[in-house]
Each structure stands twice: as C-alpha cells, then as structure tokens.
Amino acid sequence: MIEYTALKKVNENKDMTILSIGNELNITKSGASKIVNRLEKKGYIIRIQSPLDGRVCCVQISEQAKPVINKIEQKYVGYLENMFKDLDPEKVDNIKESLDILVDLVHTQGFI
C-alpha cells in the first residue's frame, strides 16, 4: 500500500524529491529512499536530476507504471462501488461528505 501511495504522489507531482515523498507519506527520508529503491527496481519510477538544482535527485513515474496505477485505481473504484451498491444514494452522499470533511481536516491540521 505504501508503494502505491508513493507512486500516486509521484504521479501527481512532477520532479518530487525523495525528501518530499517522505514528507508526503509522513516517513523519514531513509524510509522514503527504501521505497523509491524498490519502485525503481520494479521499473515504476526513474531518478533524474532536478531541473532547478543539479545537486538534487528527483523521481518521476515511468511509462511502465502508468497502466499499473490505472489498474489499481480501477480495482479500488470497483471495490467501493460494490461496497456501496446496496446503500441508498442519500447515505452514500452523507459518507462522501463526511470523508471530504475528514480529508480537509487532515490537510489543514495535519496527521498524527
């Protein structure tokens, strides 16, 4: 799961540093490096020099990773649709609204 989350963050943000991946995942730079190493070994990300500062290493998503990310997202959407299929639409809207509030709170107040 953490590898997928890292992939998703890298996919959403171009030229992420390993430190910024660690910050996004709320883990140490060392932990982020290990995840990046595993993803690079699988061929899902590539390391590049920062276009702004040649001393900084950034990571980008590889072409090989794009279908993998899409497949995981489609599977997850199908799982959620199946989970909520028997609920009435009003309850689903209430759940969505509650989750939106929770996400906003986590973004504004941080995560433990």
Secondary structure, 3 states (H helix, E strand, C coil): CHHHHHHHHHHHCCCEEHHHHHHHHCCCHHHHHHHHHHHHHCCCEEEEECCCCCCCEEEEECCCHHHHHHHHHHHHHHHHHHHHCCCCHHHHHHHHHHHHHHHHHHHHHCCC
